[in-house]
Amino acid sequence: MNAERVLQIAKVLEQGKITFGKVENFYHWLKEEPFMLEGQLSLESLTSYEGIEKVLTQLMRIQHGNFA
């Protein structure tokens, strides 16, 4: 894992905490494998750049009240 990936995951965790109040709540949401317009998310999504971007996109949608 390179430094860039670590920074991306830190950003995801920060946004997850903002969205759900606690990191634990974010993990629980991600474990439930939520659906989004571009497909399904999971913990495995955090293993690739594209997956991380999809998670971030969905977190931003939730924060802005757009759950699609």
PDB file with SEQRES, HELIX, SHEET and CRYST1 records, atoms N, CA, C and O in Angstrom:
SEQRES   1 A   68  MET ASN ALA GLU ARG VAL LEU GLN ILE ALA LYS VAL LEU          
SEQRES   2 A   68  GLU GLN GLY LYS ILE THR PHE GLY LYS VAL GLU ASN PHE          
SEQRES   3 A   68  TYR HIS TRP LEU LYS GLU GLU PRO PHE MET LEU GLU GLY          
SEQRES   4 A   68  GLN LEU SER LEU GLU SER LEU THR SER TYR GLU GLY ILE          
SEQRES   5 A   68  GLU LYS VAL LEU THR GLN LEU MET ARG ILE GLN HIS GLY          
SEQRES   6 A   68  ASN PHE ALA                                                  
HELIX    1 AA1 ALA A    3  PHE A   20  1                                  18    
HELIX    2 AA2 VAL A   23  LYS A   31  1                                   9    
HELIX    3 AA3 LEU A   43  THR A   47  5                                   5    
HELIX    4 AA4 TYR A   49  GLN A   63  1                                  15    
SHEET    1 AA1 2 PHE A  35  MET A  36  0                                        
SHEET    2 AA1 2 GLY A  39  GLN A  40 -1                                        
CRYST1    1.000    1.000    1.000  90.00  90.00  90.00 P 1           1          
ATOM      1  N   MET A   1       0.855  -1.173   0.000  1.00  0.00           N  
ATOM      2  CA  MET A   1       0.000   0.000   0.000  1.00  0.00           C  
ATOM      3  C   MET A   1       0.899   1.233   0.000  1.00  0.00           C  
ATOM      4  O   MET A   1       1.802   1.355   0.827  1.00  0.00           O  
ATOM      5  N   ASN A   2       0.650   2.120  -0.909  1.00  0.00           N  
ATOM      6  CA  ASN A   2       1.487   3.313  -0.984  1.00  0.00           C  
ATOM      7  C   ASN A   2       0.880   4.463  -0.183  1.00  0.00           C  
ATOM      8  O   ASN A   2      -0.252   4.376   0.295  1.00  0.00           O  
ATOM      9  N   ALA A   3       1.651   5.540  -0.045  1.00  0.00           N  
ATOM     10  CA  ALA A   3       1.225   6.686   0.761  1.00  0.00           C  
ATOM     11  C   ALA A   3      -0.053   7.318   0.226  1.00  0.00           C  
ATOM     12  O   ALA A   3      -0.894   7.768   1.006  1.00  0.00           O  
ATOM     13  N   GLU A   4      -0.208   7.357  -1.080  1.00  0.00           N  
ATOM     14  CA  GLU A   4      -1.410   7.950  -1.667  1.00  0.00           C  
ATOM     15  C   GLU A   4      -2.660   7.182  -1.252  1.00  0.00           C  
ATOM     16  O   GLU A   4      -3.687   7.781  -0.930  1.00  0.00           O  
ATOM     17  N   ARG A   5      -2.566   5.857  -1.260  1.00  0.00           N  
ATOM     18  CA  ARG A   5      -3.720   5.032  -0.871  1.00  0.00           C  
ATOM     19  C   ARG A   5      -4.058   5.262   0.606  1.00  0.00           C  
ATOM     20  O   ARG A   5      -5.231   5.329   0.972  1.00  0.00           O  
ATOM     21  N   VAL A   6      -3.044   5.381   1.437  1.00  0.00           N  
ATOM     22  CA  VAL A   6      -3.275   5.638   2.865  1.00  0.00           C  
ATOM     23  C   VAL A   6      -4.008   6.965   3.043  1.00  0.00           C  
ATOM     24  O   VAL A   6      -4.932   7.059   3.851  1.00  0.00           O  
ATOM     25  N   LEU A   7      -3.605   7.984   2.299  1.00  0.00           N  
ATOM     26  CA  LEU A   7      -4.275   9.282   2.378  1.00  0.00           C  
ATOM     27  C   LEU A   7      -5.719   9.205   1.883  1.00  0.00           C  
ATOM     28  O   LEU A   7      -6.607   9.846   2.446  1.00  0.00           O  
ATOM     29  N   GLN A   8      -5.950   8.418   0.827  1.00  0.00           N  
ATOM     30  CA  GLN A   8      -7.311   8.242   0.301  1.00  0.00           C  
ATOM     31  C   GLN A   8      -8.207   7.584   1.352  1.00  0.00           C  
ATOM     32  O   GLN A   8      -9.339   8.015   1.572  1.00  0.00           O  
ATOM     33  N   ILE A   9      -7.694   6.547   1.990  1.00  0.00           N  
ATOM     34  CA  ILE A   9      -8.484   5.835   2.998  1.00  0.00           C  
ATOM     35  C   ILE A   9      -8.740   6.739   4.201  1.00  0.00           C  
ATOM     36  O   ILE A   9      -9.826   6.708   4.779  1.00  0.00           O  
ATOM     37  N   ALA A  10      -7.749   7.541   4.579  1.00  0.00           N  
ATOM     38  CA  ALA A  10      -7.950   8.493   5.678  1.00  0.00           C  
ATOM     39  C   ALA A  10      -9.071   9.471   5.331  1.00  0.00           C  
ATOM     40  O   ALA A  10      -9.877   9.822   6.193  1.00  0.00           O  
ATOM     41  N   LYS A  11      -9.124   9.908   4.085  1.00  0.00           N  
ATOM     42  CA  LYS A  11     -10.179  10.813   3.635  1.00  0.00           C  
ATOM     43  C   LYS A  11     -11.540  10.127   3.700  1.00  0.00           C  
ATOM     44  O   LYS A  11     -12.526  10.735   4.115  1.00  0.00           O  
ATOM     45  N   VAL A  12     -11.594   8.863   3.290  1.00  0.00           N  
ATOM     46  CA  VAL A  12     -12.843   8.103   3.348  1.00  0.00           C  
ATOM     47  C   VAL A  12     -13.314   7.989   4.793  1.00  0.00           C  
ATOM     48  O   VAL A  12     -14.493   8.194   5.082  1.00  0.00           O  
ATOM     49  N   LEU A  13     -12.398   7.662   5.697  1.00  0.00           N  
ATOM     50  CA  LEU A  13     -12.776   7.523   7.101  1.00  0.00           C  
ATOM     51  C   LEU A  13     -13.264   8.849   7.678  1.00  0.00           C  
ATOM     52  O   LEU A  13     -14.213   8.874   8.460  1.00  0.00           O  
ATOM     53  N   GLU A  14     -12.625   9.937   7.300  1.00  0.00           N  
ATOM     54  CA  GLU A  14     -13.043  11.265   7.754  1.00  0.00           C  
ATOM     55  C   GLU A  14     -14.452  11.578   7.268  1.00  0.00           C  
ATOM     56  O   GLU A  14     -15.296  12.031   8.040  1.00  0.00           O  
ATOM     57  N   GLN A  15     -14.701  11.335   5.981  1.00  0.00           N  
ATOM     58  CA  GLN A  15     -16.026  11.595   5.418  1.00  0.00           C  
ATOM     59  C   GLN A  15     -17.069  10.637   5.992  1.00  0.00           C  
ATOM     60  O   GLN A  15     -18.220  11.021   6.202  1.00  0.00           O  
ATOM     61  N   GLY A  16     -16.667   9.393   6.245  1.00  0.00           N  
ATOM     62  CA  GLY A  16     -17.575   8.430   6.870  1.00  0.00           C  
ATOM     63  C   GLY A  16     -17.988   8.886   8.251  1.00  0.00           C  
ATOM     64  O   GLY A  16     -19.151   8.750   8.634  1.00  0.00           O  
ATOM     65  N   LYS A  17     -17.045   9.425   9.001  1.00  0.00           N  
ATOM     66  CA  LYS A  17     -17.344   9.941  10.345  1.00  0.00           C  
ATOM     67  C   LYS A  17     -18.256  11.150  10.257  1.00  0.00           C  
ATOM     68  O   LYS A  17     -19.187  11.276  11.052  1.00  0.00           O  
ATOM     69  N   ILE A  18     -18.010  12.040   9.312  1.00  0.00           N  
ATOM     70  CA  ILE A  18     -18.866  13.217   9.129  1.00  0.00           C  
ATOM     71  C   ILE A  18     -20.287  12.783   8.771  1.00  0.00           C  
ATOM     72  O   ILE A  18     -21.261  13.335   9.282  1.00  0.00           O  
ATOM     73  N   THR A  19     -20.394  11.796   7.895  1.00  0.00           N  
ATOM     74  CA  THR A  19     -21.699  11.349   7.403  1.00  0.00           C  
ATOM     75  C   THR A  19     -22.488  10.584   8.456  1.00  0.00           C  
ATOM     76  O   THR A  19     -23.691  10.800   8.604  1.00  0.00           O  
ATOM     77  N   PHE A  20     -21.825   9.693   9.188  1.00  0.00           N  
ATOM     78  CA  PHE A  20     -22.522   8.782  10.102  1.00  0.00           C  
ATOM     79  C   PHE A  20     -22.274   9.060  11.584  1.00  0.00           C  
ATOM     80  O   PHE A  20     -22.807   8.350  12.437  1.00  0.00           O  
ATOM     81  N   GLY A  21     -21.480  10.073  11.903  1.00  0.00           N  
ATOM     82  CA  GLY A  21     -21.259  10.437  13.295  1.00  0.00           C  
ATOM     83  C   GLY A  21     -20.091   9.722  13.958  1.00  0.00           C  
ATOM     84  O   GLY A  21     -19.381  10.312  14.773  1.00  0.00           O  
ATOM     85  N   LYS A  22     -19.891   8.464  13.617  1.00  0.00           N  
ATOM     86  CA  LYS A  22     -18.785   7.667  14.152  1.00  0.00           C  
ATOM     87  C   LYS A  22     -18.255   6.758  13.050  1.00  0.00           C  
ATOM     88  O   LYS A  22     -19.000   6.333  12.167  1.00  0.00           O  
ATOM     89  N   VAL A  23     -16.975   6.470  13.114  1.00  0.00           N  
ATOM     90  CA  VAL A  23     -16.364   5.573  12.136  1.00  0.00           C  
ATOM     91  C   VAL A  23     -17.019   4.194  12.205  1.00  0.00           C  
ATOM     92  O   VAL A  23     -17.193   3.536  11.179  1.00  0.00           O  
ATOM     93  N   GLU A  24     -17.380   3.757  13.415  1.00  0.00           N  
ATOM     94  CA  GLU A  24     -18.021   2.445  13.577  1.00  0.00           C  
ATOM     95  C   GLU A  24     -19.327   2.366  12.794  1.00  0.00           C  
ATOM     96  O   GLU A  24     -19.642   1.336  12.198  1.00  0.00           O  
ATOM     97  N   ASN A  25     -20.085   3.467  12.799  1.00  0.00           N  
ATOM     98  CA  ASN A  25     -21.338   3.495  12.028  1.00  0.00           C  
ATOM     99  C   ASN A  25     -21.063   3.426  10.535  1.00  0.00           C  
ATOM    100  O   ASN A  25     -21.809   2.786   9.794  1.00  0.00           O  
ATOM    101  N   PHE A  26     -20.004   4.076  10.092  1.00  0.00           N  
ATOM    102  CA  PHE A  26     -19.602   4.006   8.686  1.00  0.00           C  
ATOM    103  C   PHE A  26     -19.240   2.572   8.304  1.00  0.00           C  
ATOM    104  O   PHE A  26     -19.677   2.073   7.267  1.00  0.00           O  
ATOM    105  N   TYR A  27     -18.437   1.907   9.148  1.00  0.00           N  
ATOM    106  CA  TYR A  27     -18.071   0.515   8.874  1.00  0.00           C  
ATOM    107  C   TYR A  27     -19.315  -0.369   8.784  1.00  0.00           C  
ATOM    108  O   TYR A  27     -19.423  -1.221   7.902  1.00  0.00           O  
ATOM    109  N   HIS A  28     -20.243  -0.155   9.703  1.00  0.00           N  
ATOM    110  CA  HIS A  28     -21.468  -0.953   9.683  1.00  0.00           C  
ATOM    111  C   HIS A  28     -22.227  -0.738   8.371  1.00  0.00           C  
ATOM    112  O   HIS A  28     -22.700  -1.697   7.762  1.00  0.00           O  
ATOM    113  N   TRP A  29     -22.342   0.515   7.939  1.00  0.00           N  
ATOM    114  CA  TRP A  29     -23.012   0.823   6.677  1.00  0.00           C  
ATOM    115  C   TRP A  29     -22.321   0.130   5.510  1.00  0.00           C  
ATOM    116  O   TRP A  29     -22.981  -0.455   4.652  1.00  0.00           O  
ATOM    117  N   LEU A  30     -20.994   0.195   5.478  1.00  0.00           N  
ATOM    118  CA  LEU A  30     -20.247  -0.397   4.373  1.00  0.00           C  
ATOM    119  C   LEU A  30     -20.325  -1.924   4.402  1.00  0.00           C  
ATOM    120  O   LEU A  30     -20.339  -2.559   3.348  1.00  0.00           O  
ATOM    121  N   LYS A  31     -20.376  -2.514   5.588  1.00  0.00           N  
ATOM    122  CA  LYS A  31     -20.516  -3.977   5.705  1.00  0.00           C  
ATOM    123  C   LYS A  31     -21.858  -4.455   5.170  1.00  0.00           C  
ATOM    124  O   LYS A  31     -21.982  -5.598   4.728  1.00  0.00           O  
ATOM    125  N   GLU A  32     -22.856  -3.591   5.208  1.00  0.00           N  
ATOM    126  CA  GLU A  32     -24.187  -3.943   4.700  1.00  0.00           C  
ATOM    127  C   GLU A  32     -24.227  -3.975   3.177  1.00  0.00           C  
ATOM    128  O   GLU A  32     -25.253  -4.317   2.589  1.00  0.00           O  
ATOM    129  N   GLU A  33     -23.115  -3.620   2.536  1.00  0.00           N  
ATOM    130  CA  GLU A  33     -22.978  -3.613   1.079  1.00  0.00           C  
ATOM    131  C   GLU A  33     -24.089  -2.811   0.399  1.00  0.00           C  
ATOM    132  O   GLU A  33     -24.898  -3.357  -0.351  1.00  0.00           O  
ATOM    133  N   PRO A  34     -24.111  -1.495   0.679  1.00  0.00           N  
ATOM    134  CA  PRO A  34     -25.166  -0.652   0.114  1.00  0.00           C  
ATOM    135  C   PRO A  34     -25.072  -0.532  -1.402  1.00  0.00           C  
ATOM    136  O   PRO A  34     -23.994  -0.621  -1.990  1.00  0.00           O  
ATOM    137  N   PHE A  35     -26.234  -0.327  -2.011  1.00  0.00           N  
ATOM    138  CA  PHE A  35     -26.299  -0.113  -3.453  1.00  0.00           C  
ATOM    139  C   PHE A  35     -26.190   1.369  -3.746  1.00  0.00           C  
ATOM    140  O   PHE A  35     -26.584   2.205  -2.932  1.00  0.00           O  
ATOM    141  N   MET A  36     -25.661   1.685  -4.893  1.00  0.00           N  
ATOM    142  CA  MET A  36     -25.630   3.053  -5.384  1.00  0.00           C  
ATOM    143  C   MET A  36     -25.871   2.995  -6.882  1.00  0.00           C  
ATOM    144  O   MET A  36     -25.925   1.911  -7.463  1.00  0.00           O  
ATOM    145  N   LEU A  37     -26.011   4.128  -7.494  1.00  0.00           N  
ATOM    146  CA  LEU A  37     -26.303   4.199  -8.921  1.00  0.00           C  
ATOM    147  C   LEU A  37     -25.290   3.411  -9.746  1.00  0.00           C  
ATOM    148  O   LEU A  37     -25.662   2.756 -10.720  1.00  0.00           O  
ATOM    149  N   GLU A  38     -24.016   3.468  -9.366  1.00  0.00           N  
ATOM    150  CA  GLU A  38     -22.947   2.811 -10.133  1.00  0.00           C  
ATOM    151  C   GLU A  38     -22.693   1.363  -9.715  1.00  0.00           C  
ATOM    152  O   GLU A  38     -21.764   0.738 -10.227  1.00  0.00           O  
ATOM    153  N   GLY A  39     -23.483   0.822  -8.810  1.00  0.00           N  
ATOM    154  CA  GLY A  39     -23.291  -0.560  -8.386  1.00  0.00           C  
ATOM    155  C   GLY A  39     -23.323  -0.689  -6.877  1.00  0.00           C  
ATOM    156  O   GLY A  39     -23.807   0.197  -6.173  1.00  0.00           O  
ATOM    157  N   GLN A  40     -22.809  -1.792  -6.395  1.00  0.00           N  
ATOM    158  CA  GLN A  40     -22.843  -2.101  -4.978  1.00  0.00           C  
ATOM    159  C   GLN A  40     -21.493  -1.798  -4.342  1.00  0.00           C  
ATOM    160  O   GLN A  40     -20.450  -2.012  -4.959  1.00  0.00           O  
ATOM    161  N   LEU A  41     -21.515  -1.296  -3.100  1.00  0.00           N  
ATOM    162  CA  LEU A  41     -20.302  -1.012  -2.356  1.00  0.00           C  
ATOM    163  C   LEU A  41     -20.067  -2.090  -1.309  1.00  0.00           C  
ATOM    164  O   LEU A  41     -20.995  -2.797  -0.917  1.00  0.00           O  
ATOM    165  N   SER A  42     -18.821  -2.212  -0.859  1.00  0.00           N  
ATOM    166  CA  SER A  42     -18.478  -3.141   0.215  1.00  0.00           C  
ATOM    167  C   SER A  42     -17.133  -2.718   0.803  1.00  0.00           C  
ATOM    168  O   SER A  42     -16.504  -1.778   0.319  1.00  0.00           O  
ATOM    169  N   LEU A  43     -16.703  -3.418   1.845  1.00  0.00           N  
ATOM    170  CA  LEU A  43     -15.375  -3.139   2.396  1.00  0.00           C  
ATOM    171  C   LEU A  43     -14.301  -3.343   1.337  1.00  0.00           C  
ATOM    172  O   LEU A  43     -13.268  -2.673   1.351  1.00  0.00           O  
ATOM    173  N   GLU A  44     -14.548  -4.262   0.431  1.00  0.00           N  
ATOM    174  CA  GLU A  44     -13.593  -4.523  -0.649  1.00  0.00           C  
ATOM    175  C   GLU A  44     -13.435  -3.311  -1.576  1.00  0.00           C  
ATOM    176  O   GLU A  44     -12.431  -3.188  -2.276  1.00  0.00           O  
ATOM    177  N   SER A  45     -14.415  -2.434  -1.575  1.00  0.00           N  
ATOM    178  CA  SER A  45     -14.333  -1.218  -2.390  1.00  0.00           C  
ATOM    179  C   SER A  45     -13.123  -0.372  -2.010  1.00  0.00           C  
ATOM    180  O   SER A  45     -12.603   0.382  -2.833  1.00  0.00           O  
ATOM    181  N   LEU A  46     -12.678  -0.497  -0.764  1.00  0.00           N  
ATOM    182  CA  LEU A  46     -11.561   0.301  -0.280  1.00  0.00           C  
ATOM    183  C   LEU A  46     -10.208  -0.218  -0.758  1.00  0.00           C  
ATOM    184  O   LEU A  46      -9.173   0.341  -0.394  1.00  0.00           O  
ATOM    185  N   THR A  47     -10.200  -1.269  -1.560  1.00  0.00           N  
ATOM    186  CA  THR A  47      -8.929  -1.833  -2.034  1.00  0.00           C  
ATOM    187  C   THR A  47      -8.474  -1.279  -3.368  1.00  0.00           C  
ATOM    188  O   THR A  47      -7.374  -1.589  -3.826  1.00  0.00           O  
ATOM    189  N   SER A  48      -9.315  -0.452  -4.004  1.00  0.00           N  
ATOM    190  CA  SER A  48      -8.923   0.119  -5.290  1.00  0.00           C  
ATOM    191  C   SER A  48      -9.252   1.607  -5.327  1.00  0.00           C  
ATOM    192  O   SER A  48     -10.118   2.083  -4.593  1.00  0.00           O  
ATOM    193  N   TYR A  49      -8.553   2.328  -6.183  1.00  0.00           N  
ATOM    194  CA  TYR A  49      -8.799   3.756  -6.340  1.00  0.00           C  
ATOM    195  C   TYR A  49     -10.242   4.003  -6.769  1.00  0.00           C  
ATOM    196  O   TYR A  49     -10.907   4.884  -6.224  1.00  0.00           O  
ATOM    197  N   GLU A  50     -10.726   3.239  -7.734  1.00  0.00           N  
ATOM    198  CA  GLU A  50     -12.088   3.413  -8.242  1.00  0.00           C  
ATOM    199  C   GLU A  50     -13.118   3.148  -7.151  1.00  0.00           C  
ATOM    200  O   GLU A  50     -14.104   3.874  -7.025  1.00  0.00           O  
ATOM    201  N   GLY A  51     -12.881   2.108  -6.368  1.00  0.00           N  
ATOM    202  CA  GLY A  51     -13.797   1.781  -5.274  1.00  0.00           C  
ATOM    203  C   GLY A  51     -13.844   2.870  -4.229  1.00  0.00           C  
ATOM    204  O   GLY A  51     -14.916   3.224  -3.739  1.00  0.00           O  
ATOM    205  N   ILE A  52     -12.679   3.406  -3.884  1.00  0.00           N  
ATOM    206  CA  ILE A  52     -12.609   4.491  -2.913  1.00  0.00           C  
ATOM    207  C   ILE A  52     -13.372   5.704  -3.436  1.00  0.00           C  
ATOM    208  O   ILE A  52     -14.106   6.345  -2.683  1.00  0.00           O  
ATOM    209  N   GLU A  53     -13.209   6.019  -4.701  1.00  0.00           N  
ATOM    210  CA  GLU A  53     -13.922   7.155  -5.291  1.00  0.00           C  
ATOM    211  C   GLU A  53     -15.434   6.928  -5.266  1.00  0.00           C  
ATOM    212  O   GLU A  53     -16.194   7.868  -5.033  1.00  0.00           O  
ATOM    213  N   LYS A  54     -15.872   5.704  -5.500  1.00  0.00           N  
ATOM    214  CA  LYS A  54     -17.310   5.401  -5.444  1.00  0.00           C  
ATOM    215  C   LYS A  54     -17.849   5.584  -4.032  1.00  0.00           C  
ATOM    216  O   LYS A  54     -18.939   6.125  -3.845  1.00  0.00           O  
ATOM    217  N   VAL A  55     -17.085   5.132  -3.036  1.00  0.00           N  
ATOM    218  CA  VAL A  55     -17.507   5.304  -1.641  1.00  0.00           C  
ATOM    219  C   VAL A  55     -17.594   6.788  -1.308  1.00  0.00           C  
ATOM    220  O   VAL A  55     -18.576   7.233  -0.714  1.00  0.00           O  
ATOM    221  N   LEU A  56     -16.585   7.549  -1.681  1.00  0.00           N  
ATOM    222  CA  LEU A  56     -16.599   8.990  -1.421  1.00  0.00           C  
ATOM    223  C   LEU A  56     -17.781   9.669  -2.106  1.00  0.00           C  
ATOM    224  O   LEU A  56     -18.433  10.533  -1.520  1.00  0.00           O  
ATOM    225  N   THR A  57     -18.052   9.278  -3.340  1.00  0.00           N  
ATOM    226  CA  THR A  57     -19.192   9.847  -4.072  1.00  0.00           C  
ATOM    227  C   THR A  57     -20.488   9.579  -3.327  1.00  0.00           C  
ATOM    228  O   THR A  57     -21.314  10.478  -3.166  1.00  0.00           O  
ATOM    229  N   GLN A  58     -20.668   8.355  -2.878  1.00  0.00           N  
ATOM    230  CA  GLN A  58     -21.904   8.016  -2.175  1.00  0.00           C  
ATOM    231  C   GLN A  58     -22.004   8.745  -0.842  1.00  0.00           C  
ATOM    232  O   GLN A  58     -23.090   9.177  -0.458  1.00  0.00           O  
ATOM    233  N   LEU A  59     -20.899   8.887  -0.136  1.00  0.00           N  
ATOM    234  CA  LEU A  59     -20.916   9.632   1.128  1.00  0.00           C  
ATOM    235  C   LEU A  59     -21.322  11.081   0.893  1.00  0.00           C  
ATOM    236  O   LEU A  59     -22.096  11.642   1.669  1.00  0.00           O  
ATOM    237  N   MET A  60     -20.805  11.692  -0.177  1.00  0.00           N  
ATOM    238  CA  MET A  60     -21.171  13.068  -0.505  1.00  0.00           C  
ATOM    239  C   MET A  60     -22.659  13.161  -0.855  1.00  0.00           C  
ATOM    240  O   MET A  60     -23.326  14.129  -0.487  1.00  0.00           O  
ATOM    241  N   ARG A  61     -23.166  12.173  -1.552  1.00  0.00           N  
ATOM    242  CA  ARG A  61     -24.596  12.167  -1.908  1.00  0.00           C  
ATOM    243  C   ARG A  61     -25.447  12.106  -0.647  1.00  0.00           C  
ATOM    244  O   ARG A  61     -26.443  12.819  -0.528  1.00  0.00           O  
ATOM    245  N   ILE A  62     -25.055  11.259   0.288  1.00  0.00           N  
ATOM    246  CA  ILE A  62     -25.805  11.140   1.539  1.00  0.00           C  
ATOM    247  C   ILE A  62     -25.748  12.460   2.303  1.00  0.00           C  
ATOM    248  O   ILE A  62     -26.763  12.925   2.821  1.00  0.00           O  
ATOM    249  N   GLN A  63     -24.567  13.061   2.372  1.00  0.00           N  
ATOM    250  CA  GLN A  63     -24.417  14.318   3.093  1.00  0.00           C  
ATOM    251  C   GLN A  63     -25.296  15.425   2.504  1.00  0.00           C  
ATOM    252  O   GLN A  63     -25.757  16.310   3.224  1.00  0.00           O  
ATOM    253  N   HIS A  64     -25.520  15.366   1.216  1.00  0.00           N  
ATOM    254  CA  HIS A  64     -26.313  16.401   0.542  1.00  0.00           C  
ATOM    255  C   HIS A  64     -27.765  15.975   0.316  1.00  0.00           C  
ATOM    256  O   HIS A  64     -28.521  16.680  -0.353  1.00  0.00           O  
ATOM    257  N   GLY A  65     -28.158  14.825   0.870  1.00  0.00           N  
ATOM    258  CA  GLY A  65     -29.547  14.384   0.795  1.00  0.00           C  
ATOM    259  C   GLY A  65     -29.935  13.762  -0.527  1.00  0.00           C  
ATOM    260  O   GLY A  65     -31.123  13.628  -0.820  1.00  0.00           O  
ATOM    261  N   ASN A  66     -28.947  13.375  -1.342  1.00  0.00           N  
ATOM    262  CA  ASN A  66     -29.227  12.750  -2.634  1.00  0.00           C  
ATOM    263  C   ASN A  66     -28.795  11.292  -2.543  1.00  0.00           C  
ATOM    264  O   ASN A  66     -27.625  10.982  -2.765  1.00  0.00           O  
ATOM    265  N   PHE A  67     -29.726  10.390  -2.217  1.00  0.00           N  
ATOM    266  CA  PHE A  67     -29.379   9.006  -1.934  1.00  0.00           C  
ATOM    267  C   PHE A  67     -29.307   8.113  -3.166  1.00  0.00           C  
ATOM    268  O   PHE A  67     -29.078   6.911  -3.025  1.00  0.00           O  
ATOM    269  N   ALA A  68     -29.491   8.643  -4.347  1.00  0.00           N  
ATOM    270  CA  ALA A  68     -29.457   7.837  -5.573  1.00  0.00           C  
ATOM    271  C   ALA A  68     -28.076   7.310  -5.847  1.00  0.00           C  
ATOM    272  O   ALA A  68     -27.867   6.612  -6.839  1.00  0.00           O  
TER     273      ALA A  68                                                      
END                                                                             
